[in-house]
Every structure is written in structure tokens, then in C-alpha cells.
Amino acid sequence: MKKLILLLLIIISAAAFAEEISSEQALTKEEAIKLLSATDFMKNKIGQLLSWTIGYDISKVNKVKLTPTINYIKALPRKAPPDGRTVVDIVASVEDPGGLGNISGVRADLSSIGRLANVVLVDNGLFGDEKAGDGIYTLQTSVPSRIEKGSKEIPVAVANKKGWLAIGKTNLDVAKNPVIIEAKFYPDEAVANGQNIVTLIAIVSNPGRLEDLELVTADLSKMGINDPVILNDLGIDGDSRAGDGVFSAQFVVPGFVAAGEYPIIIMAANISSGRAQYQTSLRVYR
């Protein structure tokens, strides 16, 4: 009889705990541990009295909204040079079951890029943050010149006032040199008459800001054009759109150039002393 009464009490208590755990309220770590410990105790007691399990599903605790959520973490730009001056934004979008007011802090570990291991991101509309109170936290940093090139992992942690923590990460590529992705001529064959205009375009990317590219040039000396041809991304002189990373220049092939295939070297340089080179060719006919 005593065992039966004890069993009923245990089942009633376990049901109460299950109901409390499965509610939508936010619990502290301490509260959750107490509830889980008590529930495990009840299940163990039932197992001692009877040789079967009642099938209580401890996974119900997953229904409780406890931890913050990290929607995304970004490094902007994704590639940055180790020059100590190019600004890199670390941006994290976060949420919390208790509302944004329940977020106690968002921090990033920047030790992989030679900065502090515990740096605060803000959501106050200042220091690179675009809008206050929108759940998008931001910090601004740069990569010192002593940092070696390569992919660097940047962990980000979000804590709420209940003591729960969410952890995520992003990657920042440290690179010095620009990259000439592609180069084309329009038309793809040129007439050597000193009149027909040829447009050269080159798609160029740069670690950091595109405006930190100092110069993009083409060497047409094999065709008798001795001065380097400067390509621009200003929306002029054959460039269709400013600031899109597509650099353009226009030229004519002198009438004295013989028919044939001519090698063209395109070069790009940035303010971090990074260099890139790309070789293509232009077919000339008469």
C-alpha cells in the first residue's frame, strides 16, 4: 500500500515537472538543472518500484525557449589586407526568446587577427552600427600587418540575462593582392587601321575596399602602343558602370601593326602594395 501511494505521488510530481519544463517560459540554467535533476530522480524511483518504464519523454525540455539565437555572422568585407587601416565590420544578427532587451552582451574573439579575444559588438547606431535596437550587432576592426595571409576564424558569443549562451563563427580571408578575374576585348578581333575602337574590360576584385585599387593598366607595347593603357571604373571612356569592379579602356590598333596574335598583359596594384597580373591576347587582322 505504501509503495502504491509513493508511486502515485511520484507520477503526479513527474507530471507536474513535465508540464513546467514544457512551458514556454524562459528558465535560468540553475532552474533547468533543478527540474531535470528532479525529473531524473522521479524516473529512477519508478524504475526501482516497477520493472518497466512509463515512457516519459525527457526531450520535452527542448520545447522550452531558453537560449539566444544567432541568425548570421558576417565579416564585411569578406577579404581584407593586413594593413592595419582597412576597416572590417563584424556583424551579427541575434534574437532572444525574451526579446532583445534580454540580451546581455555580444562579443567576438579577434585573437586570430591579432586583436583582443573579448571585443564587444554594439547595437546602438554608433561605431559602425547602422541602426540602434534592430538586433544587428556590429564592431569595427582591422588586420595588423604582422598577420599572415589565409582564412581566419572569428567566434562570436551571445549571452542573455538568464545566463544562457549561443556561439557561432565567421571567417575572414586575409589577403594582400588583388585578383584579375577575367579580361575580354570587344570586338574580340581588331582591325589594324588606326580607326576602329576596341574596348578592353577587366573584372578585378580587391581585398578590402574596391576603391583601394590604385591602378589597373594594360601593356599593349607588342602592338606598338608604348604607353600603358589605363583602365577605369568611373563610368567613362567605355566603362558602362562606375564602382562595379569592371574596369574598362578604349584604344585603336595602329595601321602599321601586322596581322597576328598579340599578347596583352593586364596589371593591377592596390594601396597595400599588392600586385596582380593577367595575360590574354588580341587577334589583329588587316
N, C-alpha and C positions, 0 to 999 in steps of 0.2 A: 504493500500500500504506500509506504514511504517512497519507494522507488517510482511508483506511478505519479505521485504528487510532484516529485522532483522533476520527472520527465516533462510533465505539463508546464511547470514553471520555466524549464529550460526552453521549451518550444515557444512559449509566449514571449520570453525575453529575446530569443533569437529573432522572432518575427518583428519585434519592436526595433531591434538593431538594424535588421534588413531594411525596414521602412525608413529609418533615419538615414542610413547610408545611401539609399536610392533617391533621396530627395534632391532637389536642385540647389540646395543651399551650399554656399562655399564653406569648406572646413579648413581649419589650420592643419598643419602636419601633425601636431600633437593630438588634436581631436580625432583625426582619421586613424592614427596609430591605436588610440584607446578603443575606438569602435571595432577595428579589425582584430585587435587582441582579444576583446571580449567575445566577438563572434567565433573566433577560432576556439576559444575556451568552451563555449557552448557546444560546438560541434564535437569536440573531444569528449565531453561529458556524455553526450548522446551515444557516441561510439562505445563508451565504456559500459553503458547500460544495455544496449542492444547491439546485435551483430550485423546491422545494416546501416546504410547512410540515407538520410532523409532527402538528399539531393539539393541541399541549399546551394545556391549559385553565388559564390563569392565575387564573380565578375560583375555583379550589380554595382559594385563600387565604381566601375568605370562610367556609370551614368552621372556621377557627381562631377560637376564642373568645378575644378579646383585650380588648375594651372593657367598661366597666361598662354596666349597663342602667338607665335611668330608667323606672320603671313609671308614675308620675304625679307631677305637681307641683300643689299646691293653695294658694290663698290663702283662709284662713278667719278671718273671714267674707269672702265674695267682694266685698262692698261695704263701704267704711269711710269715715268722715268725716275731714276734715283738722283734727282737734282736738288731735293730739299726745298723746292719752291712751287712745284706744280701741285695745286690743291686737289685733294681726293676727298670726296664725300662718302662716308659710310652711312647708309640709310637703312633703317629697319622699320617695317610696318608691324605693329603689335596690337593685340586685343586682350581683354581680360573678362572673365565671366561676371566680375563685379563692376565692370565699367572701367573706363580709362583712369578714373580717379583712384582706382585700386592698385594701379601700377606704382611701385615704389622706386624703381630705377631700371635703366637700360644701360649696360656697359659693354665695352669692347676690349678685347685683348689685342693690342697692336705691337706686341713684342716681336712678331715675325718681320715687321718692317722697321725695327729699331726704335719704336716709340714705347710709351708706357703700357703696362699689362692690364691697367684698370682705368679706362677712359670713359667718361660719361657722355652719352648721347642725350640730346635735348629735344623737346617738343614745345618750344617757347617762341617760335618765329624769329629767333636770333641765331647768330653763329652758323649760318648756312641752312638753318631750318626754314622751309618755305612758309609754313602755316602753323600757328600755335594750336595745340589741343586737337589735332586731327589723327593722333595715333601713329604718326610717322616721325620717328626719332632720328636725329642727324648729328654727326660730328664731322669736323673737317681736320684733315691731317696732310702730311706729305711724306715722301720717302727720302731718307738721307742718302747721300752719295756713297756711303760705305756699304750699302745693302747690295748683295749680289743679285743678278738677274734671275728670274724664274717666278713660278707661281707661289704666292704666299697666302697661307690660310689665316683668316681673321675670325675668331669665335666671338659671338655676341650672346650675352645672357640677359634675360628679362626676369625681374622679381616682382611679386606683388606683396601687398601689406599683410596677407595671410601667411607669408613665408614660403610660398611655392615658387618654383623656378622653371623657366623654359630656356633651352640652349639651342642655338643654331650657329651657322657659319657661312661665310662667303669667301671668295678667293680674289686676290688682286695680282695681276700679272705685272711684274717689274721688268721693264724693257727700256732700252735706250734708243734703239734705231727705228726710224720709220720703215714702212713696208710699201713698196710699189706693187700693187696687186695685179694690175693689168695695164697695158698700153695698146692703143689702136690708132690707125690712120683712117681718115675719111676724105676722099675715097681711098681704098686700100692699095691702089696703084696710082702713081703720079706721072704727069706728062712734063718732060723737061723742055719747057718753053718760056719760063720766066713769067708766066701769066696766071696759070691755073692755081687756085688756092687749095692747099692741103691743110686739113685740121688734124692736129695731134692731140689726143686726150690720154691722160694717165690717172688711174684711180690710186690714191695714196692714203694710207692710214698712218696715224702718229700716236705713239704712247703719250697719254695726256691730252692736251688740247690741240685741235687741228690748227688753230691759229699760231701755235708754236713752231710750225714748219717755217723755216726761214726762206728756203729757196727750192724750187723744182725746175730743173733745166734739161734740155736735150742737146746732145752733141751731134751736129749734122755736118761735121767737118769732112767726112768722107764724100759728101756731095758738093764740096766747095763752099759751104756756108761756115765760115771760120768762127764767127762769134756765137757763143752758146745762145740757144733759143730759150727764153724764159716762159714757163707755163704759169698761168694764173688761175685762181679760184675766186675771182671777183665779179663774175658775170659779164665780162667784157672780152673783146678780141677773140671771139669764137667760143668762149666759155658760156654755157647755157644757164647755169645757176650758181649763184655765189654761195660759198661756205658748205658745199656738199661733198667735199673731198675728191671731186673730179676736176683735175687741173687741165687746162687747155692752152694751145698756142696755134697760130696760123702762120704759114710760110709758103713760098713758091720755090720750085726747083729751077735753078738757073738753066738757061738754054744750052750751055756748054757741057752739061752733065751727060755722060754716055749712058746708054740703056744698060740695065743690070739690077742686081740686088745689093742694096747698101745697108750696112749695119748702123743702127742708131742706138746710142747709149743715153738712157734717162737716169738722172741723179736727183736725189732729194736729201736735204740737210735740215736739221732742227736746232733749236737753241741749246739743246743739251749735248751738242757736238755729235749727235747721232747721224749716221750716213746710210744711204741705201742706193743700190744701183740695179738697173733693169736693162736688159738688152733685147732689142727687137730689130726688125728690118723693114725696109720700104723698097718695093719694086718700082723702078723707073723705066719708062719707055719713051720713045720719040715718035 
